[in-house]
Amino acid sequence: MLFSLTKPLLDPVQLNCYSRQRSFYNTVFSQSCLYFFPATGLTLKSIFRFQEKDKKMPLERGCVQIYTGNGKGKTTASLGLALRAAGRGLKVCVFQFIKGGGPYGEHLIAERLAPLLTIIQTGRPGWVNTKDISADRQVAQEALVQARSLLISGQYDLLVLDEIIGALGFGLVDLEQVLELIALKPNQVELVLTGRNAPEKLIEAADLVTEMREIKHYFKAGIPARTGIEM
């Protein structure tokens, strides 16, 4: 997590004392680094230099990515991208459709990485009621309004709409609504959509499409979802 230092308002006497203290703590910290990491030669100054080097640079151009297919890894891939972006100081929001359960591992780590990483869950507890989707559709439509607002605000450099394609497949959101989101995307925002069975029109509108194809899955061998791996 990035942090910053602010200069206190000090008079000359205080400033001289502050400078001596800062020099002392810099020496102690540097010696500690050399003790614990002798091969690195790290000093406080060099650590701040690394931090300065990795400060956020806005994206010159944000693209649209789709992770689809019947294999495991769509949400996992988007979370990996989110972690990488946050590591570079980009502000990231993972907005989850039809995921009212949990908490999952990603929600727990997001608390530690705030404000660089935000995860918003939407959806009713349990799975979609395929016999009567009216309640699920209402929740998804309200979520869509919120997601649209976050997208056009430009507040986040990376916005992941996790399982929005799944919501589309269940009839909870419409294809025209998802295409509208892509059209409204600000130029410097990266937009990621995940979920099975991405329709052709959505694929045509994206800059990158990756299909996760199941070749072999341990679920079929009776291995259940595991904490820290699937949830």
C-alpha positions in Angstrom: 0.0 0.0 0.0 1.3 3.4 -0.9 1.7 6.0 1.8 2.8 9.7 1.9 4.6 12.0 4.2 3.6 15.6 4.8 6.0 18.3 6.0 5.0 19.7 9.5 4.9 23.5 10.0 7.9 24.1 12.3 9.8 27.1 13.5 13.7 27.2 12.8 14.5 25.7 16.2 11.9 22.9 15.8 13.0 22.4 12.2 16.7 21.9 13.3 15.6 19.3 15.9 13.3 17.6 13.4 16.2 17.4 10.9 18.4 15.8 13.4 15.7 13.3 14.4 15.0 12.5 10.8 18.7 11.9 10.1 18.9 9.7 13.2 15.8 7.6 12.2 17.0 7.4 8.6 20.3 6.0 9.8 18.6 3.5 12.1 16.2 2.4 9.4 18.9 2.1 6.9 21.0 0.0 9.2 18.0 -2.2 10.0 17.5 -2.7 6.3 21.1 -3.6 5.8 20.9 -6.0 8.8 17.8 -7.8 7.5 18.5 -7.5 3.8 22.3 -7.3 3.5 22.4 -8.0 -0.2 20.0 -5.2 -1.1 21.8 -2.2 0.3 18.3 -0.6 0.9 18.2 2.8 2.6 15.1 4.9 3.5 16.0 7.2 0.6 16.2 4.4 -1.9 12.9 3.0 -0.7 11.2 6.4 -1.2 12.9 6.5 -4.6 11.3 3.2 -5.5 7.9 4.5 -4.3 8.4 7.7 -6.4 9.2 5.5 -9.4 6.0 3.4 -9.0 3.7 6.4 -8.6 0.5 6.2 -10.6 0.8 7.2 -14.3 -2.6 7.5 -16.0 -3.4 5.1 -18.7 -2.9 6.7 -22.2 -5.6 4.5 -23.5 -8.0 2.3 -21.7 -9.2 -0.9 -23.5 -12.1 -3.3 -23.1 -11.3 -6.8 -22.1 -13.6 -9.8 -21.9 -12.8 -13.1 -20.0 -15.4 -15.7 -21.0 -15.7 -19.4 -21.6 -16.8 -22.5 -19.6 -13.5 -22.9 -17.7 -12.4 -21.8 -14.3 -10.4 -18.6 -14.1 -12.4 -15.7 -15.4 -12.9 -13.9 -12.1 -9.4 -15.1 -11.0 -7.8 -13.5 -14.0 -9.6 -10.2 -13.4 -8.5 -10.2 -9.8 -4.9 -10.8 -10.9 -5.2 -7.8 -13.2 -6.7 -5.7 -10.4 -3.8 -6.6 -8.0 -1.2 -5.6 -10.7 -2.9 -2.3 -11.3 -3.2 -1.5 -7.6 0.5 -2.3 -7.3 1.2 0.5 -9.8 -1.0 2.9 -7.9 -4.0 2.7 -10.2 -7.4 2.9 -8.5 -9.4 -0.2 -9.1 -13.0 -1.2 -8.6 -14.2 -4.8 -8.9 -18.0 -4.6 -9.2 -19.6 -8.0 -8.9 -23.0 -9.0 -10.3 -25.0 -12.0 -9.0 -22.6 -12.6 -6.2 -24.5 -11.9 -2.9 -22.7 -14.6 -0.9 -19.4 -14.6 0.8 -17.3 -13.0 2.0 -14.7 -14.4 -0.3 -10.9 -14.1 -0.1 -10.9 -11.1 -2.5 -13.2 -9.2 -0.2 -10.9 -9.7 2.8 -7.7 -8.6 1.0 -9.6 -5.5 -0.5 -10.0 -4.2 3.0 -6.2 -4.2 3.4 -5.6 -2.6 0.0 -8.1 0.2 0.3 -8.4 2.8 -1.2 -6.5 1.4 -4.2 -8.8 -1.6 -4.4 -12.5 -1.5 -3.9 -14.8 -4.5 -4.3 -18.6 -4.0 -4.5 -20.9 -7.0 -4.2 -24.4 -7.1 -5.6 -26.9 -9.9 -6.0 -29.3 -11.8 -3.8 -27.9 -14.5 -1.4 -27.9 -17.9 -3.2 -28.1 -18.5 -6.9 -30.4 -16.9 -9.5 -34.0 -18.1 -9.4 -34.2 -19.3 -13.0 -38.0 -20.1 -12.6 -38.8 -16.4 -11.8 -36.0 -13.9 -12.4 -38.0 -10.8 -11.5 -36.4 -10.3 -8.1 -32.9 -11.0 -9.4 -33.4 -8.7 -12.4 -34.5 -5.9 -10.2 -31.3 -6.2 -8.2 -29.2 -6.4 -11.3 -30.8 -3.4 -12.9 -30.2 -1.3 -9.8 -26.6 -2.6 -9.8 -26.2 -1.6 -13.5 -27.2 2.0 -12.6 -24.5 2.0 -9.9 -21.9 0.5 -12.2 -22.7 3.0 -15.0 -22.2 5.9 -12.6 -18.8 4.5 -11.4 -17.7 4.1 -15.0 -18.5 7.5 -16.3 -17.2 9.2 -13.2 -13.7 8.4 -14.1 -13.1 7.7 -10.4 -11.3 4.4 -11.2 -8.6 3.6 -13.6 -9.7 0.0 -13.9 -13.3 -1.1 -13.5 -14.0 -4.9 -13.5 -17.7 -5.8 -14.1 -17.4 -9.3 -12.7 -20.1 -11.7 -14.0 -22.0 -9.1 -15.9 -22.0 -11.5 -18.8 -23.4 -14.1 -16.6 -26.2 -11.7 -15.6 -26.7 -11.1 -19.3 -27.1 -14.8 -19.9 -29.8 -15.1 -17.2 -31.7 -12.2 -18.7 -31.1 -9.9 -15.7 -29.5 -7.2 -17.9 -29.9 -6.6 -21.6 -27.2 -6.7 -24.4 -28.0 -3.1 -25.4 -27.3 -2.0 -21.8 -23.9 -3.7 -21.7 -23.0 -2.3 -25.1 -24.0 1.1 -23.9 -21.5 0.8 -21.0 -18.7 0.1 -23.5 -19.7 3.1 -25.5 -19.7 5.3 -22.4 -16.3 4.2 -21.2 -13.9 7.2 -20.7 -10.8 7.0 -22.8 -8.4 6.5 -19.9 -10.5 3.8 -18.1 -9.7 0.1 -18.5 -13.0 -1.9 -18.6 -13.1 -5.7 -17.9 -16.2 -7.9 -18.4 -16.4 -11.5 -17.2 -18.8 -14.3 -17.5 -19.7 -17.3 -19.7 -21.1 -17.3 -23.2 -20.2 -13.8 -24.3 -22.4 -13.0 -27.4 -20.8 -12.1 -30.7 -21.8 -8.4 -30.6 -20.1 -8.1 -27.2 -17.0 -9.8 -28.6 -16.9 -7.4 -31.6 -17.0 -4.4 -29.2 -14.1 -5.5 -27.1 -10.4 -5.0 -27.7 -9.3 -8.3 -26.1 -11.3 -11.5 -25.6 -9.9 -14.5 -23.8 -11.8 -17.8 -23.6 -11.2 -20.0 -20.6 -11.9 -23.5 -21.9 -12.3 -26.4 -19.4 -10.1 -29.3 -20.3 -10.0 -31.0 -16.9 -11.6 -30.0 -13.5 -11.1 -31.5 -10.1 -14.8 -30.8 -9.2 -15.6 -33.9 -11.3 -13.3 -35.9 -9.1 -15.4 -34.9 -6.1 -13.1 -32.1 -4.8 -15.3 -29.4 -3.5 -14.8 -25.6 -3.5 -11.9 -24.7 -1.2 -11.4 -21.7 1.0 -8.6 -19.6 -0.5 -8.8 -21.2 -3.9 -12.5 -20.9 -5.0 -13.7 -18.7 -2.2 
